[in-house]
Each structure stands twice: as structure tokens, then as C-alpha cells.
Amino acid sequence: MTATILIVEDDAVFRELLSTILDAAGYTVATASDGGEGLRRIQHERFDLVLCDLKMPIRSGLELFRMTRDEPSAPLFIFITAFGRIEEAVAAIKEGAFDFLSKPLKDPASLLATVGRALEQVELERMSVSFRETEQAGLPPEELIFAGQAMYPVKKLVTDVAKTTATVLLHGESGTGKELIARMIHLASPRKSAPFIPLNCAAIPENLLESELFGHERGAFTGAVQARRGKFELAQGGTVFLDEIGEMPQLLQAKLLRVLQERTFERLGGSLQIKVDVRVIAASNRDLGREVAEKRFREDLFYRLNVFPITLPPLRERLDAIPQLVRHFCARFSAAAGARRPIGISPEAMSLLQKHIWPGNVRELQNIIERGSILSRGEITAAGLPPELQLQYQNVEARDGILKHREKESIMNTLQKFKGNRRQTADTLGISLRTLQYRLKDLGLLVKEES
């Protein structure tokens, strides 16, 4: 991550050494030659991390640390101390400092490793604060929604269509965040001050769905003791989000088509024409094109909805987003539990998560992290992940091992048949000579070709 680091060190040579190492690693570095200058910089500038000598003139490192704790954005501290003063550094850690480094520096790698861990903690805490702020708006941070390279084209489409009044059709598996994207479109549109009204068509019984959409008059059916407005009336001037539109009965599909075409409807049991100005965003985890071909979804409605299609990739196609999503969920569940600091996750657990195929997508990941956070003692470990996730990984590893063994046998047998002639072996196996040479190297097969 990009970060700004302040080095407070009275030894000019050592200060320059630290600055050079951190600057070469891509960090933005500022320096101060004593505790007094360090305090002034912290009070007037923003830093993610402070590397601070414990023993300094004017003001000691520990004094500086204590005086900055009440700052609105107090940075994390790593202390630098000579071997004989390690007890003071340990005491500082008990007061909230992140860690300490011994002086002289062991090697650049130890500095960068400690700084990296500290900045990861900074990012976790920042996400925790960000979650509290964005939770009230009902959305996670934008960079989280669009995390992963596969989401870059989606972000561009969302940005482009939000400015318009076009009907949008979202495609994607369950758990890919279709409602989040619908809300993003609404909040980035000129209709953002009007209501966003969601309705899951699969969650409402068929006999009640029409009333939910268009409302009903008093006495329209048994139990209708008073008139009631439907989602389209409630969303006047705003956006209606129809999730799982593929589950809508065909009779109701015809009524929805009329609303899209004429912008008018009647309540159930009524005859008054009600004009409506809403934007419709629909979503489905089904292939609606196939549903049309198999006569389960109206073709004319499909084309009315499919004005601006957006397909959301499944999580297995955006595995690069998993670390960022995991950190967010860790911060979220830590904040919900009232923890002072977000829980972490072990490298082994993260590796398992990045090898999973995620049939339940982001929703499944969220559930797994919530479970892990309950079982953790400050860090989610591999043991805190569901057994089936670990078993799946073991099965994949075993399967890959069997396949590699069979491939090795096949190549060896063919090479022996042709007395080590690689070109004949490649032709027989149906692969190029270059591919064969690559596989021989990968499988550790060093075979001398006979002349």
C-alpha cells in the first residue's frame, strides 16, 4: 500500500539510511531530527506511521508517543532502540506502540517486514472506520464494491449508465452483489434524492406479487381492509429494483411490460390510471435469453429490460479481490463486536480462501469470515475455516497429483518407445516440441536424446 512515514531520529546517518530504504520501497518519507520537530510535524501533517528513536534530545520518543495519542488521526509508532534499552521499548508496546527495531539495523528486509505489518494494521483500522461511516449509507466503500480487475469494466458501465434514465438489466450468479450495483447506479444518478425501492420477485408468493408491485384497493381480495400503495408508487421519481425478475409469472410479466411502455398502471381491484415516473433496474441469476428461447420469459419484456445489460463476474473470476474483501469483512465484524482493533487472518487461511471456487460468491465469503471471526482469538486461522473448504483444497491437491503422475508416465513411456527422440514423442502426444520441453522441465524429466 502507498503510505506516508515520518522518521524521527537524531542520528543523521541512521536517519538517512532509514529514509533511503523506505523511499526505495515506494513509501513517501518525511524526517525530523528530534522529538520537538517530530511533534510539530505530527500536529500539522498526516502520517500513517512513525519510526521513532526512543532516546532523543528535547523530547524522548516515549514522550512524543504519549503526546500524540489524543490527535484525531494518531499514527502508529515503531520505536528504534539500542540493545540496552529494549525494556523501555517493550513498555511502550504495552502502551499501544506497534513494535520496535533494534539499533543498529539488522538488515533492510527486517525493517521493511515490520513496516509492512504495521501498515497492514493501519489499513485494517482505516477500513473499520470506513465501514462505520458507510454503513449508514447502506453501502460498503466504492473501491470494495469494484475490487478486482474483472470489475473494472463493470465500474465503467455503471458510471456511464448512471447519468442516464436507461433501464438496466444486471446478470450474475447469486451473491455477486447485484443489489449493491443497482444502489450504486441509483445513488450516482439524478434520481438519488428520490426513493430506491427493492423487490425480490422470488421471495413474494405469486398471488401477492401483483399487489406488492402495483398496490391494491380496499376489498380487492380477502384481507385487503384498506388501500395500499405498491412499489412503483412508493418509488415515484426514483428507482425500482426488481431482483430475480426471471421468477416473475408470465401473466404479471405482461402487466410489467405495459408499465414500461406506457408508464401507467392500475392498482389491484381498481380502475384509476396511475401515472408513474420511475427507473427500472432488473436483475437475474438466470440466462434470460435462454428463458425466452424456452418460452418461460416474454421476449418483448426481455428486450424492454435489456436496454443496458451489465454482467457481474463471479468471485472465482476476481480472486485478486479476496484479500481486500477479507480485510473489509474482518473490520466489519470486529466493529460490530465492539473490538478495539480488527481481527487479522493467517497466511495459511488466506491461501485456502484464494484456492476456493466460491459457488456462493461474495455472500459465501462474508459468511465464512463472520464464522471465523467468532471462532478466532484475534486472528482467523485455517482451523477456523469450514472443514469442507479445507477438504476441497486437499481433494484438488490430490487430484492434481494423480494427473501429474499419469502425465509423467505417458511422457516417459512415449520417450522410451522412441528412444528419447523428443520430436517424435511430441508428434505422437499431439503437442509442440516447445510444450514437451517445458513439461519435461516442469516434471523433472531430464532425458538425453539419442543421436
Sequence and secondary structure as in RCSB ss.txt:
>XXXX:A:sequence
MTATILIVEDDAVFRELLSTILDAAGYTVATASDGGEGLRRIQHERFDLVLCDLKMPIRSGLELFRMTRDEPSAP
LFIFITAFGRIEEAVAAIKEGAFDFLSKPLKDPASLLATVGRALEQVELERMSVSFRETEQAGLPPEELIFAGQA
MYPVKKLVTDVAKTTATVLLHGESGTGKELIARMIHLASPRKSAPFIPLNCAAIPENLLESELFGHERGAFTGAV
QARRGKFELAQGGTVFLDEIGEMPQLLQAKLLRVLQERTFERLGGSLQIKVDVRVIAASNRDLGREVAEKRFRED
LFYRLNVFPITLPPLRERLDAIPQLVRHFCARFSAAAGARRPIGISPEAMSLLQKHIWPGNVRELQNIIERGSIL
SRGEITAAGLPPELQLQYQNVEARDGILKHREKESIMNTLQKFKGNRRQTADTLGISLRTLQYRLKDLGLLVKEE
S
>XXXX:A:secstr
   EEEEE S HHHHHHHHHHHHHTT EEEEESSHHHHHHHHHHS  SEEEEESS SSS HHHHHHHTTTSTT  
EEEEEEEGGGHHHHHHHHHTT  EEEEES S HHHHHHHHHHHHHHHHHHHHHHHHHHHHTTT   HHHHT SGG
GHHHHHHHHHHHTS   EEEE  TTS HHHHHHHHHHTSTTTTS EEEEETTTS HHHHHHHHH B TTSSTT  
S B  HHHHTTTSEEEEETGGGS HHHHHHHHHHHHHSEE  BT    EE   EEEEEESS HHHHHHTTSS HH
HHHHHTTEEEE   GGG GGGHHHHHHHHHHHHHHHTT SS  EE HHHHHHHHH   TTHHHHHHHHHHHHHHH
 SSEE GGGS HHHHHHHHHHHHHHHHHHHHHHHHHHHHHHHTTT HHHHHHHHTS HHHHHHHHHHTT      
 
